[in-house]
Amino acid sequence: MNRLQQYLVVTGDIGEILRYISAGTCVPLIVAVIFGEPEMIMPMVTVPVALFCIGSLFLELPRRDKEPKLSQAFFAVAATWIICALVGALPFVFGAGMPYLDAVFEAMSGWTDTGMTMSRDVSALPKTLLFWRTLMEWFGGIGIVAFSVALLNRSSVSSLRLYSSERMEGKKDAYFPSAVEQGKNIWKIYLALTIAGTILISLSGVTLWDALNIAMTAISTGGFTIHTEGIAYYDNRLLELLIIPVMIAGALPFKLYFMLRRTHKFKIFEDDQAKLLFAMILAGFVLITADLLAFNGMDPFSAVVNGLFMATAAATSTGFQTADISLWAPVSVLILTLMVFVGGSSGSTAGGVKLSRVMVGFKGIKWWFQRSFKSTKAVIPFKYNGRNIIKSEAELEVSRNMLTIILFIITIAITTIVVMHFEQPDIDTSLVIFDVISATGNNGISTGFVSPDMSAASKIVFILQMWLGRLEVMAVIVFFISLIRGFEW
């Protein structure tokens, strides 16, 4: 099979996904009409038209009726995301006069649920663009997966492979095979969570417009806001407290909601990832609150609310901010950095290396040491989520998870070094490291380093880093290898 034929195995799937997404990207046109922004209609139309045309072009290519290999599936996932970002940038160029590179940064930040921005004054953007930013993050969460899974019908294996970079906790524990069969149900659950979040947040007294935008970005663990000051703009402690459960809901394993719908039982405290997520939030909350009291002289109530909100935003990879962390004590920033790096649950909308990988890695290290002190004939079981894993499968899963964690660390180190070569020599290294980790974990909390004033080279590096982080490194590496050497390497 020649190179072109190899690509034709997945171009049809990519085309169908893009055409399906194009229908959803028409929603901001309704916002333009409601808020009386006719000048935004043409800039916004460019997205659904471009996605539909690109998708149709891919569908016109000769199709290879063959199940994709894993490398081809990775290629399809990475290609879909980069196309959405490149096209999603157009409204910012034509509607806000943003340079195309900055616009691509904004779009990639949206589609990857990162939440970092290149806009100097978010509040000044037209409401149509504000909602477009929100919608990209919502689609970039589990919505884009649900859209595509509900559509693809070549085979359940094919559909599963196309989203193997969003894989759950393991072959037997994953809800994904069932979700492939019931993609529409996933979509309904995601929509229900968004509506519930909107109602909850509206109880704080904010307008329905604000509540909807906040809920959509919170449930997708995105982090974009419609005000330059972010959540701090509202100066509303009740709002901050009400956002917390919505952020947590987005970072929990989505299989819990799927099982709730099927069994009417919400087994949140029977899931290892859920328990670890709450434990991490609690630990971060206690430590950060204590630091804010001791080092920042904050009053107790403000310290508690800020500590709880920021710990949750970091652990869930949502990225909302109520404080300028560049003013925090270094130890507080370090705690936040670790939480941002780990992120939320596998099978959720959250970013980071994922709680499941941390658990598997820790259990794997413990398991390896236990085996070192036992007879070579002794059978030491590897337990995960209440079940024993056979040795061969356990070794494969531990190695795979540790490899991903190592790749995350390597890319963070390389990106930091590269970025610092393009910025001022006296730049604070800690600020760069934190923002690079935040971008890689698709978190969005920033020290202020990421801004429109960065060099063009640094912006490109951050765009790649957000893309790489969302697809968990491997898919992007395979994408570039496939472009250079094809799928037979």
Secondary structure, DSSP 8 states (H G I E B T S, - for coil): --HHHHHHHHHHHHHHHHHHHHHHTTHHHHHHHHTT-GGGHHHHHHHHHHHHHHHHHHHHS----S---HHHHHHHHHHHHHHHHHHHTHHHHHHH---HHHHHHHHHHHHTT------S-GGGS-HHHHHHHHHHHHIIIIIHHHHHHHH--S-HHHHHHHTGGG--S-TTT-SHHHHHHTHHHHHHHHHHHHHHHHHHHHTTT--HHHHHHHHHHHHTT----SSTTGGGGG--HHHHHHHHHHHHHHHS-THHHHHHHHHS---GGG-HHHHHHHHHHHHHHHHHHHHHHHHS---HHHHHHHHHHHHHHHHTT----SS-GGGS-HHHHHHHHHHHHH-S-TTSS--SS-HHHHHHHHHHHHHHHHHHTS-TT----EEETTEEE-HHHHHHHHHHHHHHHHHHHHHHHHHHHHHHHHS-TT--HHHHHHHHHHHHTT-----S-SSTTS-HHHHHHHHHHHHHHHTTTHHHHHHHHHHHH-S--
